[in-house]
Amino acid sequence: MSLSGLRSFSGPFDWIVSDFQSVLKMIESDFDDFMNKDNIFELPFDPNKTRRFIDEKYGFLFLMK
């Protein structure tokens, strides 16, 4: 998108897989414990996928190469 001039930056939600209710819960809690390492766990390794982490408080899925 940036190459097309449609976007100049990305925000934190651009890198998170989540549903609307989870995002709403986090906003309503004023981002309480957002990215708290005690809530984030790596999912089992799958050689066909990127590394995956889940935030157990909000249910967010983070993908890493």
FENRA-V447688 format. One record per residue. RES is the residue in three letters. SS is DSSP state (hx for helix, st for strand, lp for the rest). OMEGA is omega in whole degrees, 0 to 359 (999 if undefined). NEAR is the number of other ideal C-beta (glycine too) atoms within 12 Angstrom. Layout:
((RES SS OMEGA NEAR) (RES SS OMEGA NEAR))
//
This chain:
((MET lp 181 10) (SER hx 178 10) (LEU hx 179 7) (SER hx 180 7) (GLY lp 182 7) (LEU lp 185 9) (ARG lp 182 11) (SER lp 180 10) (PHE lp 173 9) (SER lp 180 12) (GLY lp 185 10) (PRO hx 181 18) (PHE hx 179 20) (ASP hx 184 14) (TRP hx 183 17) (ILE st 173 26) (VAL st 183 21) (SER lp 173 25) (ASP lp 184 15) (PHE hx 182 12) (GLN hx 179 13) (SER hx 178 23) (VAL hx 179 22) (LEU hx 178 14) (LYS hx 181 21) (MET hx 179 27) (ILE hx 180 17) (GLU hx 179 12) (SER lp 180 15) (ASP lp 177 9) (PHE lp 179 18) (ASP lp 179 14) (ASP lp 177 18) (PHE lp 181 24) (MET lp 176 19) (ASN lp 185 17) (LYS hx 178 14) (ASP hx 180 10) (ASN hx 187 19) (ILE st 182 24) (PHE st 178 19) (GLU st 177 19) (LEU lp 180 19) (PRO lp 183 11) (PHE lp 174 12) (ASP lp 184 11) (PRO lp 180 7) (ASN lp 183 6) (LYS lp 174 14) (THR lp 174 17) (ARG st 184 18) (ARG st 178 22) (PHE st 178 24) (ILE st 172 22) (ASP st 186 30) (GLU lp 178 19) (LYS lp 185 22) (TYR lp 182 32) (GLY lp 180 23) (PHE st 176 31) (LEU st 178 24) (PHE st 180 29) (LEU st 179 19) (MET st 175 16) (LYS lp 999 8))
//
